[in-house]
Amino acid sequence: MFDRDDKVITKVFNPLNVTRSSIIEFHIGKLKDSGLYRFKKIIEFTFGDRSYSRYLLQSNTEEEEYVFEVFPRNNNRPETYLFSLADTIPFSEDFLEVAGQLYLTTPQGDEYRRCVMPDHEDRIDGVSGHAKVYDIESDQVEKAVGVTLWDYERELDGRTEFLNIELWKETGMFRIFTGEIIEDIFYKFYPTSK
């Protein structure tokens, strides 16, 4: 009999071909040798004709959630990032004016430079698109919402750290993530845990 747990999820863009029982482990960065992570949700982002996915990861031993972002490439090797949620901020006009500035300084004093149009001195609007949130456990698309993104980066100890700001139009919440690019040799994806 066909086991639905091993069926590749197709209701949203899924460049890793994740199934309900897929798992992943990391060999670098914050999650190095910290065990196996399950895929909890897939968030499909669409901006114009370009799509990519964020996978919400969860460990059986940790409460913190991580986001594994995957951009498909033509060479069959995806560009991947690992992010963690740094902060959430309720909508305010003041913070909306901060997002999109050439430089952004966090409350901890870390300064990031905008990645998009870095030579443009003025504040720029974020990139607007749509997101669909798929819950792997319930096998349902939970919601489809408008979203605006701003991307920043900084050099830290010989590597690039990224800061990503999302504004979900449905809730008006700003969600701020920090993370880094992870080459495919530093993680192991298991399509099925069986």
C-alpha positions in Angstrom: 0.0 0.0 0.0 1.2 3.5 -0.8 2.5 5.4 2.3 1.4 9.0 2.2 4.2 10.1 4.5 6.7 9.6 1.7 4.8 11.5 -1.0 6.6 14.6 -2.1 4.7 17.7 -1.2 3.4 19.5 -4.3 0.8 22.0 -2.9 3.5 24.7 -2.7 6.8 25.2 -4.3 9.1 22.6 -2.8 12.6 22.7 -4.4 14.0 20.1 -1.9 11.2 17.6 -2.6 10.4 17.4 1.1 8.0 14.7 2.3 6.2 14.5 5.5 9.0 12.3 7.0 12.0 14.3 5.7 14.7 15.4 8.1 17.9 17.5 7.9 21.1 17.9 9.9 23.8 20.5 9.8 27.6 20.3 10.1 28.4 24.1 10.4 27.2 27.2 12.1 24.8 27.5 15.0 23.2 24.1 14.4 26.4 22.1 13.9 26.1 18.6 15.3 22.9 19.5 17.2 20.9 16.6 15.9 18.2 16.1 13.3 15.5 18.6 12.4 12.1 17.9 11.0 10.3 20.1 8.5 7.2 21.7 10.1 6.0 24.2 7.4 6.9 25.2 3.9 6.5 28.9 3.0 6.4 29.6 -0.7 7.4 33.1 -1.7 6.6 34.5 -5.1 8.0 37.8 -6.4 7.0 38.4 -10.0 8.0 35.3 -11.9 10.6 34.2 -9.3 9.7 31.7 -6.5 11.7 30.3 -3.6 10.8 28.4 -0.4 11.5 28.8 3.3 11.2 25.6 5.4 10.4 26.0 9.0 12.5 23.5 11.0 12.0 22.2 14.4 14.1 20.0 16.7 12.7 17.4 19.1 15.0 18.8 21.8 14.8 22.6 21.2 11.9 25.0 21.3 13.5 27.5 18.9 12.5 27.3 15.3 14.9 27.9 12.4 14.2 28.8 8.8 16.0 27.0 5.9 15.7 29.1 2.8 16.2 27.5 -0.6 16.6 29.3 -4.0 16.6 26.9 -7.0 19.5 27.3 -9.4 20.1 26.1 -13.0 23.0 23.8 -12.0 20.8 21.6 -9.7 22.7 22.9 -6.6 20.4 25.2 -4.7 21.5 28.4 -2.9 20.6 27.8 0.8 20.5 30.0 3.9 19.8 29.2 7.5 18.0 31.9 9.5 16.6 32.3 13.0 14.0 34.7 14.2 15.7 37.6 16.0 12.7 39.8 16.7 9.1 40.7 15.9 7.8 44.3 15.9 4.2 45.4 15.7 3.5 47.6 12.7 4.5 51.3 13.2 5.0 54.1 10.7 8.3 54.8 12.5 9.7 51.4 11.9 8.4 51.4 8.3 10.6 54.5 7.7 13.6 52.6 9.2 13.1 49.6 6.9 14.7 50.3 3.5 17.4 52.8 4.8 20.9 52.2 3.4 22.2 51.2 6.9 20.3 49.6 9.6 21.6 49.3 13.2 20.1 46.8 15.6 19.4 47.5 19.2 22.6 45.5 20.0 24.7 48.0 17.9 25.2 45.7 14.9 25.3 47.7 11.6 24.0 46.1 8.4 24.1 47.5 4.8 21.2 47.0 2.5 21.8 44.3 -0.2 19.3 45.5 -2.7 20.5 48.6 -4.6 23.4 49.2 -2.1 24.6 52.2 -4.2 21.3 54.0 -3.9 21.6 56.4 -1.0 17.9 57.1 -0.4 15.4 54.8 1.4 13.9 52.2 -0.9 10.6 50.4 -0.6 10.8 46.7 0.0 10.2 44.0 -2.6 6.5 43.1 -2.5 5.1 39.7 -3.4 3.0 36.8 -2.0 3.5 34.0 0.4 1.6 30.7 0.9 2.1 28.9 4.2 1.7 25.1 4.1 1.5 23.0 7.3 3.1 19.6 6.7 1.4 17.9 9.6 -2.2 18.9 8.5 -1.4 18.7 4.8 -3.1 22.1 4.3 -2.3 25.5 2.9 -2.9 27.6 6.1 -3.0 31.0 4.4 -1.9 33.1 1.4 -0.8 36.6 2.2 0.9 39.7 0.8 4.5 40.2 2.0 7.2 42.9 1.7 10.9 42.1 2.2 14.0 44.1 2.9 17.5 42.5 2.9 20.7 43.6 4.6 24.2 42.1 5.2 27.4 42.7 7.2 30.8 41.1 7.3 31.4 39.2 10.6 34.5 37.1 11.3 35.3 36.5 7.6 31.8 35.5 6.7 28.6 37.3 5.6 25.7 37.5 8.0 22.3 38.5 6.6 19.4 40.3 8.2 16.0 39.9 6.6 12.9 42.0 7.5 9.5 40.7 6.5 6.2 42.7 6.7 3.2 40.4 6.6 0.3 42.5 5.3 -2.3 40.3 7.0 -1.0 40.9 10.5 1.1 44.1 10.0 3.9 42.4 12.0 7.5 42.9 11.1 9.6 39.7 11.5 13.3 40.1 11.6 15.6 37.2 10.9 19.4 36.8 11.0 21.3 34.1 9.3 24.0 33.0 6.9 24.5 31.2 3.6 25.1 27.4 4.0 26.8 25.5 1.2 25.3 22.1 0.5 28.4 20.2 1.7 27.6 21.5 5.2 24.1 19.9 5.6 22.7 16.5 4.9 19.1 16.2 3.7 17.3 12.9 4.2 14.2 12.8 1.8 12.6 10.2 4.1 13.4 9.2 7.7 12.4 5.6 7.1 
